[in-house]
Structures are given as structure tokens and as C-alpha cells.
Amino acid sequence: MIAITARIGHLGIEVSDVGASRKFYDALLCSLGFRLIGESEQHVGYSDGSTQVWIAESTPRRVARLPPSGDEEVVSEHIAFLVEDRVTVDRISSEMERSGFRPLFPPEAHPEFVDGYYAASFEDPDHCIIEVYAIGAKKG
């Protein structure tokens, strides 16, 4: 068997209103080091030089997500960005709050996932959950 190295090249997220979603994704993805690489009235693309994230409006709308209830053991259909350390999770969470986006789940440890897991999660305007997490000891 031939060994294959694979990574995610791009993610596509369907949104109901590109303008409203762009405010959220500009704040979040720019905090994570992404930059704008393409835009139109129907889509916006970001890249960190390795991975691209595209948000796009679909007509007719194909996906409608319900907001999380808080009772889920696992929130399906969420995207999680791994960052260097807890300080970075805290910084991004603070930047998002300054931009007007309160965390759905504020920064906190989750040893039930794995020792050293620390995360904050946010909900975009279409109820897609975006998590920022680190694994390991606090640095900074």
C-alpha cells in the first residue's frame, strides 16, 4: 500500500447572507492569520497560505441549521481550528468579543476530550459552530 499524505485544501460553508456572514468570518479568520483572497456578491474566500475557507450564498438555500440547544453531547457540523496555545485561544476570543461576537462556549478546559484541551466556540449567523482550540500546557 502506498502511503498518502493528505490535508484539507479548502472548506466551503453555505450561508444565507454573505454580507452578514462576512462580518463574522472577517473577524474570526483575520484573527487566525487568514487574508481575503476573493470576493463577489455571492462568495468570499480567505487563505492562510495553506488552507482556504470559502463562504458562499446558495440560491435556493440548501442548508438550514438549527441553533445548538446546549444539550448536545457533540455539536456536529462544526469546524475547529487548532492554534498554538491557550493564550491564543483567549486572544482570539477577546478579539471576537471586541468585534461584537460573544462566544457560544467561552474559553475553558475540556479534559473530557483529551488532557490539555482548551477551547472557545462561536456561532456564525447561520448557526455553524466554529471552534478555536489548543492542546497542551498554557504558554505565553
C-alpha positions, 0 to 999 in steps of 0.5 A, a space after each residue: 500500500 502506498 502511503 498518502 499524505 493528505 490535508 484539507 485544501 479548502 472548506 466551503 460553508 453555505 450561508 444565507 447572507 454573505 454580507 452578514 456572514 462576512 462580518 463574522 468570518 472577517 473577524 474570526 479568520 483575520 484573527 487566525 492569520 487568514 487574508 481575503 483572497 476573493 470576493 463577489 456578491 455571492 462568495 468570499 474566500 480567505 487563505 492562510 497560505 495553506 488552507 482556504 475557507 470559502 463562504 458562499 450564498 446558495 440560491 435556493 438555500 440548501 442548508 438550514 441549521 438549527 441553533 445548538 440547544 446546549 444539550 448536545 453531547 457533540 455539536 456536529 457540523 462544526 469546524 475547529 481550528 487548532 492554534 498554538 496555545 491557550 493564550 491564543 485561544 483567549 486572544 482570539 476570543 477577546 478579539 471576537 468579543 471586541 468585534 461584537 461576537 460573544 462566544 457560544 462556549 467561552 474559553 475553558 478546559 475540556 479534559 473530557 476530550 483529551 488532557 490539555 484541551 482548551 477551547 472557545 466556540 462561536 456561532 456564525 449567523 447561520 448557526 455553524 459552530 466554529 471552534 478555536 482550540 489548543 492542546 497542551 500546557 498554557 504558554 505565553 
